[in-house]
Amino acid sequence: MKIIILGANQVGSTLAETLANEANDITVVDEDIERLRELKDRIDIGTVAGEASHPDSLEKAGGEDADMIIAVTESDEMNMVACRVAFALFQTPKKICRIRSSAYLVSEKLLGKHGIAVDVVISPELIVSSYISRLIDLPGSLQVLDFADGRVQLVAVKAYYGGPLVGQEIRLLRQHMPHIETRVAAIFRKDRPIIPEGSTVIEADDEVFFVAAQKNIRACMGELRRLDRPYKRLIIAGGGNIGFRLAQDVEQRYQVKIIERNPSRCAYLSEQLNKAIVLNGEASQRDLLLDENIEDTDVFLALTNDDEANIMSSLLAKRLGASKVMALINNAAYVDLVQGGEIDIAISPQQATIGSLLTHVRRGDVVNVHSLRRGAAEAMEAIAHGDKASSKVVGRAIEDIDLPEGTTIGAIVRDDQVLIAHDHTVVESDDHVILFLVNRKTIPEVERLFQVGFSFF
């Protein structure tokens, strides 16, 4: 597939690397020549130095025969204009646009072919705030991913000493919970993936990914670790787009305080929020945190645009008694450095956003993609089509499907029924199949499995 990516920022660069490794023809357009040079030295892609929305830049990038344009520059306006230019000049089949301001998302008419001509809108702030909201709603989780409109969840937790299943084989999970269906999709032990089998023994500190119906998730977590008590009190550092959206989402369920340094932004937040308390100040001020009873806070969330400020305020909050701290980290190199120490969860907005972008890039009928462990693994929801003659999965038991090494099927959603995958489970047409891939290089093979042969047509 020939794809033009507009913007060599962290989202664009990570996306270019991901897609180039899957044998796509990638060209990146950006004004920053040095940034493009660094990217080209690292991965095999084409680059064009120029304004992303200019017709000559798009033409040099191969706009005439591009299958897709993904506009992810830091400017909403540039992204939208680029999509409109690509449609007007080249009739580019698919145009994906990153839009951060909610002001542009009020009307579908604005985005349609008679407007900006955008096929898919990606809103990073909305994606990230929703992601954080799920982590808050499920205390103790490291990642919470929704599939099939939330009916199935894939959850990552760290196994602790004292958990009922720790030190035991996975096959005993059914004995511990005879009335609950679940499946361990993967285990990461000291950053090394382990494909789980019945005889695999779960060890303390393993990062365990399991899949289950949403209603059964808490029971499954209880087998691997002590369940954290539900959160009540949250402090959000940073009243920008992400902090604001998160506060809007959770203020009816939790006691929320927002610390924002800009007085005018504080006034805006106070007008827009109903229950959350807005405080003007610096989240790294020790006295302010103590005055706001940081020692009684269940979760401190550092969500400013400054990585260093997020890290330092999170460390301070933890030292002063906050039970859990989460920090938004844009620099990918920092994420592995800080997570799991005093900072409980480091949130990478790039990885959250890229999962949504990949959903629209995958071949076959793929409706959900989630990037896992900073891009090392991937979870995918694909819809099976066809019949036994035209499909490599429909009409076959899971044990008979030729899955690439490192790929497991965790669950199947059939209408409103959630089926946890077993060897003898037979895939039917229109099933939503949830897959877990520890080796992302096998993605093209998985995509081919779900593409229908000509006999189907």
C-alpha positions as CSV (number, residue, x, y, z in Angstrom):
1,M,0.0,0.0,0.0
2,K,1.3,3.5,-0.9
3,I,0.8,5.8,2.1
4,I,1.8,9.5,2.5
5,I,2.2,10.6,6.1
6,L,2.1,14.4,6.6
7,G,4.1,15.3,9.7
8,A,7.4,13.8,11.0
9,N,6.5,14.5,14.7
10,Q,6.4,11.7,17.2
11,V,3.1,10.3,16.0
12,G,4.1,10.5,12.3
13,S,7.5,9.0,12.9
14,T,6.2,6.1,15.0
15,L,3.5,5.4,12.4
16,A,6.0,5.6,9.5
17,E,8.2,3.1,11.3
18,T,5.3,0.8,12.1
19,L,3.9,0.8,8.6
20,A,7.3,0.5,6.8
21,N,8.1,-2.6,8.8
22,E,4.9,-4.1,7.4
23,A,6.2,-3.7,3.8
24,N,4.2,-0.6,2.9
25,D,5.5,2.1,0.6
26,I,5.8,5.1,2.9
27,T,6.7,8.8,2.2
28,V,6.8,11.4,4.9
29,V,6.3,15.1,4.3
30,D,7.6,17.7,6.7
31,E,9.3,21.1,6.7
32,D,12.0,20.0,9.1
33,I,14.8,18.7,6.9
34,E,16.9,17.5,9.9
35,R,14.0,15.5,11.4
36,L,13.4,13.9,8.0
37,R,17.1,13.0,7.6
38,E,17.1,11.3,11.1
39,L,14.0,9.4,10.1
40,K,15.3,8.3,6.8
41,D,18.6,7.1,8.4
42,R,16.6,4.9,10.7
43,I,14.0,3.4,8.3
44,D,13.6,2.7,4.6
45,I,11.1,5.4,3.5
46,G,10.8,8.3,1.1
47,T,10.9,11.9,2.4
48,V,9.8,15.2,1.0
49,A,10.8,18.5,2.6
50,G,8.0,21.0,2.2
51,E,4.7,22.4,3.5
52,A,2.4,19.4,4.1
53,S,-0.7,21.1,2.6
54,H,1.0,22.5,-0.5
55,P,0.1,20.8,-3.8
56,D,3.7,20.6,-5.0
57,S,4.7,18.8,-1.8
58,L,1.9,16.3,-2.2
59,E,2.8,15.8,-5.8
60,K,6.5,15.2,-5.0
61,A,5.4,12.7,-2.4
62,G,3.5,10.7,-5.1
63,G,0.0,12.0,-4.5
64,E,-1.2,10.9,-7.9
65,D,-1.1,7.2,-7.1
66,A,-1.2,7.2,-3.3
67,D,-3.7,4.8,-1.7
68,M,-4.0,6.9,1.5
69,I,-2.9,10.2,3.1
70,I,-2.5,10.4,6.9
71,A,-2.3,14.0,8.0
72,V,-0.9,14.2,11.6
73,T,0.9,17.5,11.7
74,E,0.6,19.6,14.8
75,S,-1.8,22.0,13.0
76,D,-5.5,21.1,12.6
77,E,-5.8,23.6,9.8
78,M,-2.9,22.3,7.8
79,N,-4.1,18.7,8.2
80,M,-7.6,19.6,6.9
81,V,-6.3,21.7,4.0
82,A,-4.0,18.9,3.0
83,C,-6.9,16.4,2.9
84,R,-9.0,18.8,0.8
85,V,-6.1,19.4,-1.7
86,A,-5.4,15.6,-2.0
87,F,-9.1,15.0,-2.8
88,A,-9.4,17.9,-5.2
89,L,-6.2,17.2,-7.2
90,F,-5.6,13.4,-6.8
91,Q,-9.0,11.9,-5.7
92,T,-7.0,10.1,-3.0
93,P,-9.1,7.1,-2.0
94,K,-8.7,7.5,1.8
95,K,-7.8,10.6,3.8
96,I,-7.2,10.4,7.6
97,C,-7.0,13.6,9.5
98,R,-5.8,14.3,13.0
99,I,-7.9,17.1,14.6
100,R,-7.3,18.2,18.1
101,S,-9.8,21.1,18.5
102,S,-13.3,20.0,19.3
103,A,-14.6,23.1,17.6
104,Y,-14.1,21.4,14.2
105,L,-16.0,18.3,15.2
106,V,-19.4,19.8,15.6
107,S,-20.8,19.0,12.1
108,E,-20.4,16.1,9.7
109,K,-21.1,18.5,6.8
110,L,-17.8,20.2,7.6
111,L,-15.8,17.0,7.2
112,G,-17.7,15.4,4.2
113,K,-16.7,15.4,0.6
114,H,-18.4,18.8,0.0
115,G,-16.5,20.2,2.9
116,I,-12.9,19.3,3.9
117,A,-13.2,15.8,2.3
118,V,-11.9,13.9,5.3
119,D,-12.8,10.1,5.5
120,V,-11.6,9.5,9.0
121,V,-11.0,11.9,11.9
122,I,-8.6,11.0,14.7
123,S,-8.9,13.1,17.9
124,P,-5.8,12.3,20.1
125,E,-7.2,14.1,23.2
126,L,-10.4,12.2,23.1
127,I,-8.6,8.9,22.5
128,V,-6.2,9.5,25.4
129,S,-8.8,10.7,27.9
130,S,-11.0,7.7,27.2
131,Y,-8.0,5.4,27.7
132,I,-7.2,7.0,31.0
133,S,-10.9,6.9,32.1
134,R,-10.9,3.1,31.6
135,L,-7.7,2.7,33.7
136,I,-9.4,4.7,36.5
137,D,-12.6,2.6,36.3
138,L,-10.5,-0.6,36.7
139,P,-8.1,-0.1,39.6
140,G,-4.9,-2.1,39.4
141,S,-4.9,-2.5,35.6
142,L,-1.9,-1.5,33.4
143,Q,-3.9,-1.4,30.2
144,V,-7.6,-1.8,29.4
145,L,-8.7,-2.2,25.8
146,D,-12.2,-2.4,24.5
147,F,-13.5,-4.7,21.7
148,A,-16.9,-5.3,20.2
149,D,-18.3,-2.0,21.5
150,G,-17.0,-2.8,25.0
151,R,-18.5,-6.2,25.4
152,V,-15.1,-7.8,25.5
153,Q,-12.0,-6.3,27.2
154,L,-8.3,-7.2,27.1
155,V,-6.7,-6.2,30.4
156,A,-3.0,-6.2,31.4
157,V,-2.2,-6.6,35.1
158,K,1.0,-7.4,37.0
159,A,0.8,-10.6,38.9
160,Y,1.7,-10.2,42.6
161,Y,2.8,-12.6,45.3
162,G,-0.2,-14.0,47.1
163,G,-2.5,-14.0,44.0
164,P,-4.4,-17.4,43.8
165,L,-3.0,-18.3,40.5
166,V,0.6,-17.1,41.0
167,G,3.0,-20.1,41.0
168,Q,0.4,-22.3,39.4
169,E,-0.3,-23.5,35.9
170,I,-2.8,-21.6,33.7
171,R,-4.9,-24.7,33.2
172,L,-6.0,-24.3,36.9
173,L,-7.8,-21.0,36.0
174,R,-10.9,-23.0,35.1
175,Q,-10.9,-24.7,38.5
176,H,-10.6,-21.5,40.3
177,M,-13.4,-19.9,38.4
178,P,-15.6,-22.7,37.0
179,H,-18.5,-20.3,36.1
180,I,-16.4,-17.6,34.4
181,E,-14.9,-17.9,30.9
182,T,-11.5,-16.2,30.4
183,R,-8.3,-16.8,28.5
184,V,-4.7,-15.7,29.1
185,A,-3.7,-14.2,25.7
186,A,0.0,-13.5,26.5
187,I,2.5,-13.1,29.3
188,F,5.5,-10.8,29.3
189,R,8.2,-11.8,31.7
190,K,11.1,-9.4,32.1
191,D,10.0,-7.8,28.8
192,R,10.1,-11.2,27.0
193,P,6.9,-12.5,25.5
194,I,5.7,-16.0,26.5
195,I,2.9,-17.7,24.5
196,P,0.7,-19.2,27.2
197,E,-0.1,-22.9,27.2
198,G,-2.0,-24.9,29.8
199,S,1.3,-25.9,31.6
200,T,2.7,-22.4,31.7
201,V,3.2,-21.3,35.3
202,I,2.4,-17.6,36.2
203,E,5.2,-16.0,38.2
204,A,5.1,-12.9,40.4
205,D,5.8,-9.7,38.5
206,D,4.6,-11.3,35.2
207,E,2.6,-8.8,33.0
208,V,-0.4,-10.9,32.2
209,F,-2.8,-10.1,29.3
210,F,-6.2,-11.8,29.6
211,V,-9.4,-11.5,27.7
212,A,-12.9,-11.9,29.1
213,A,-16.4,-10.5,28.8
214,Q,-16.5,-7.0,30.4
215,K,-18.7,-8.1,33.3
216,N,-16.1,-10.8,34.3
217,I,-13.0,-8.7,34.2
218,R,-12.8,-7.9,38.0
219,A,-13.2,-11.6,39.0
220,C,-10.3,-12.5,36.6
221,M,-8.1,-9.8,38.0
222,G,-8.7,-11.1,41.5
223,E,-7.0,-14.4,40.5
224,L,-3.7,-12.6,39.8
225,R,-3.5,-9.8,42.4
226,R,-5.2,-8.3,45.3
227,L,-8.0,-6.1,44.0
228,D,-7.4,-2.4,44.6
229,R,-10.3,-0.7,46.3
230,P,-12.3,1.5,44.0
231,Y,-10.9,5.0,43.5
232,K,-12.8,8.0,44.9
233,R,-10.5,11.0,44.9
234,L,-8.6,12.2,41.8
235,I,-6.2,15.2,41.3
236,I,-5.5,16.1,37.7
237,A,-2.4,18.3,37.1
238,G,-3.0,20.2,33.8
239,G,-6.2,21.7,32.5
240,G,-5.4,21.4,28.8
241,N,-7.5,19.4,26.3
242,I,-6.8,16.0,27.8
243,G,-7.2,17.0,31.4
244,F,-10.4,18.9,30.6
245,R,-11.9,16.0,28.6
246,L,-11.0,13.6,31.4
247,A,-12.5,15.7,34.1
248,Q,-15.7,16.0,32.0
249,D,-15.9,12.3,31.7
250,V,-15.3,11.3,35.3
251,E,-16.5,14.2,37.4
252,Q,-19.9,12.6,38.0
253,R,-18.3,9.4,39.3
254,Y,-15.4,10.7,41.3
255,Q,-14.3,13.6,43.4
256,V,-12.1,15.6,41.0
257,K,-9.7,18.5,41.5
258,I,-7.8,20.1,38.6
259,I,-4.6,22.1,39.1
260,E,-4.0,24.6,36.3
261,R,-1.4,27.3,36.2
262,N,-3.1,29.7,33.7
263,P,-5.7,31.9,35.4
264,S,-7.8,32.5,32.3
265,R,-7.8,28.7,31.6
266,C,-8.9,28.2,35.2
267,A,-11.9,30.5,34.6
268,Y,-12.8,28.6,31.4
269,L,-12.6,25.3,33.2
270,S,-14.8,26.5,36.1
271,E,-17.5,27.6,33.6
272,Q,-17.4,24.3,31.7
273,L,-17.2,21.8,34.5
274,N,-20.1,21.0,36.8
275,K,-18.6,19.3,39.9
276,A,-14.8,19.3,39.5
277,I,-12.9,21.8,41.7
278,V,-10.5,24.0,39.7
279,L,-7.4,25.3,41.5
280,N,-5.0,27.9,40.1
281,G,-1.3,27.0,40.8
282,E,1.6,24.7,40.1
283,A,1.2,21.0,40.6
284,S,4.8,20.8,41.7
285,Q,4.2,23.1,44.6
286,R,4.6,21.0,47.8
287,D,2.4,23.2,49.9
288,L,-0.4,23.2,47.4
289,L,-0.5,19.4,47.2
290,L,-0.5,19.2,51.0
291,D,-3.2,21.8,51.3
292,E,-5.3,19.7,49.0
293,N,-4.8,16.5,51.0
294,I,-2.6,14.7,48.5
295,E,-2.1,11.9,51.1
296,D,-5.8,11.0,50.8
297,T,-5.8,11.1,47.0
298,D,-6.4,7.8,45.2
299,V,-4.9,8.8,41.8
300,F,-2.7,11.8,40.9
301,L,-2.7,12.3,37.1
302,A,0.0,14.5,35.6
303,L,-1.4,15.5,32.1
304,T,0.4,18.7,31.1
305,N,2.3,19.0,27.8
306,D,5.6,19.0,29.6
307,D,7.1,15.5,30.2
308,E,9.6,16.7,32.8
309,A,7.0,18.6,34.7
310,N,4.7,15.5,34.6
311,I,7.5,13.3,35.9
312,M,8.6,15.6,38.7
313,S,5.1,16.4,39.9
314,S,4.2,12.7,39.9
315,L,7.3,11.8,41.9
316,L,6.4,14.5,44.4
317,A,2.8,13.4,44.7
318,K,3.9,9.9,45.3
319,R,6.4,10.9,48.0
320,L,3.7,13.0,49.7
321,G,1.3,10.0,49.9
322,A,-0.8,9.7,46.7
323,S,-1.8,6.0,46.4
324,K,-1.3,5.9,42.6
325,V,0.3,8.2,40.1
326,M,-0.1,8.3,36.3
327,A,1.9,10.5,34.0
328,L,1.5,11.5,30.4
329,I,4.8,11.0,28.7
330,N,5.3,12.1,25.1
331,N,9.0,11.1,24.8
332,A,9.0,7.4,24.1
333,A,12.5,7.0,25.6
334,Y,11.1,8.1,29.0
335,V,8.2,5.7,29.2
336,D,10.2,2.5,30.0
337,L,12.5,4.5,32.3
338,V,9.7,5.7,34.6
339,Q,6.9,3.2,34.5
340,G,6.8,0.6,37.3
341,G,8.9,2.6,39.8
342,E,7.4,5.4,41.7
343,I,5.2,6.3,38.7
344,D,2.7,3.5,38.4
345,I,1.6,4.1,34.8
346,A,3.3,6.1,32.1
347,I,0.8,6.9,29.4
348,S,2.1,7.4,25.8
349,P,-0.4,9.4,23.8
350,Q,1.4,8.4,20.6
351,Q,0.8,4.7,21.1
352,A,-2.9,5.3,22.0
353,T,-3.4,7.4,18.9
354,I,-1.5,5.0,16.6
355,G,-3.8,2.1,17.5
356,S,-6.7,4.1,16.2
357,L,-4.8,5.1,13.0
358,L,-3.8,1.5,12.3
359,T,-7.5,0.4,12.5
360,H,-8.0,2.3,9.2
361,V,-4.8,1.0,7.6
362,R,-5.2,-2.7,8.1
363,R,-6.3,-4.8,5.2
364,G,-9.4,-7.0,5.5
365,D,-12.3,-6.1,7.7
366,V,-10.4,-4.9,10.8
367,V,-12.5,-2.8,13.1
368,N,-10.2,-2.4,16.1
369,V,-6.4,-2.2,16.6
370,H,-4.6,-1.6,19.8
371,S,-0.9,-1.1,20.2
372,L,0.5,-2.9,23.2
373,R,3.7,-2.5,25.3
374,R,4.8,0.6,23.5
375,G,4.3,-1.0,20.1
376,A,6.0,-4.4,20.8
377,A,2.7,-6.3,20.4
378,E,-0.7,-5.7,18.9
379,A,-4.3,-6.7,19.6
380,M,-6.7,-6.8,16.7
381,E,-10.4,-7.3,16.1
382,A,-11.2,-8.6,12.7
383,I,-14.6,-9.7,11.2
384,A,-14.7,-13.0,9.5
385,H,-16.5,-13.1,6.1
386,G,-17.3,-15.8,3.5
387,D,-17.7,-19.5,3.8
388,K,-15.4,-22.5,4.1
389,A,-14.6,-22.4,0.4
390,S,-13.7,-18.7,0.2
391,S,-12.3,-18.0,3.7
392,K,-9.3,-19.4,5.6
393,V,-11.0,-19.0,8.9
394,V,-14.8,-19.4,8.5
395,G,-16.1,-22.9,9.1
396,R,-12.9,-24.0,10.8
397,A,-12.1,-24.9,14.4
398,I,-9.4,-22.6,15.9
399,E,-7.0,-25.5,16.2
400,D,-7.3,-26.0,12.4
401,I,-6.6,-22.3,11.5
402,D,-3.0,-21.7,10.3
403,L,-2.2,-18.9,12.7
404,P,1.3,-17.4,12.4
405,E,3.7,-18.1,15.3
406,G,3.1,-15.8,18.2
407,T,-0.6,-15.2,17.3
408,T,-3.5,-16.4,19.5
409,I,-7.2,-16.0,19.2
410,G,-8.6,-14.8,22.6
411,A,-12.3,-14.5,22.0
412,I,-15.1,-14.4,19.5
413,V,-18.1,-12.2,19.6
414,R,-21.1,-13.6,17.8
415,D,-24.1,-11.2,17.8
416,D,-24.4,-10.4,21.5
417,Q,-22.7,-13.6,22.7
418,V,-19.1,-13.6,24.0
419,L,-17.3,-16.8,23.3
420,I,-13.9,-17.3,24.9
421,A,-11.7,-19.2,22.4
422,H,-11.0,-22.9,22.8
423,D,-9.3,-25.2,20.3
424,H,-12.6,-26.7,19.1
425,T,-14.5,-23.4,18.7
426,V,-15.6,-23.0,15.1
427,V,-15.5,-19.6,13.5
428,E,-18.6,-18.5,11.7
429,S,-19.2,-15.8,9.1
430,D,-19.7,-12.3,10.7
431,D,-17.9,-13.3,13.9
432,H,-15.8,-10.6,15.5
433,V,-12.5,-12.4,16.2
434,I,-10.1,-10.9,18.8
435,L,-6.5,-11.7,18.2
436,F,-3.3,-11.1,20.1
437,L,0.0,-10.8,18.2
438,V,3.3,-10.7,20.2
439,N,5.3,-10.5,16.9
440,R,4.0,-7.6,14.8
441,K,5.9,-8.8,11.7
442,T,3.2,-11.5,11.3
443,I,0.5,-8.8,10.8
444,P,0.4,-9.2,7.0
445,E,-0.1,-13.0,7.4
446,V,-3.0,-12.4,9.8
447,E,-4.6,-9.8,7.4
448,R,-4.4,-12.4,4.6
449,L,-6.2,-14.9,6.7
450,F,-9.2,-12.6,7.0
451,Q,-9.3,-11.6,3.3
452,V,-12.0,-13.4,1.3
453,G,-11.1,-15.4,-1.8
454,F,-12.7,-14.7,-5.2
455,S,-15.1,-17.6,-4.9
456,F,-17.0,-15.5,-2.3
457,F,-17.8,-12.8,-4.8
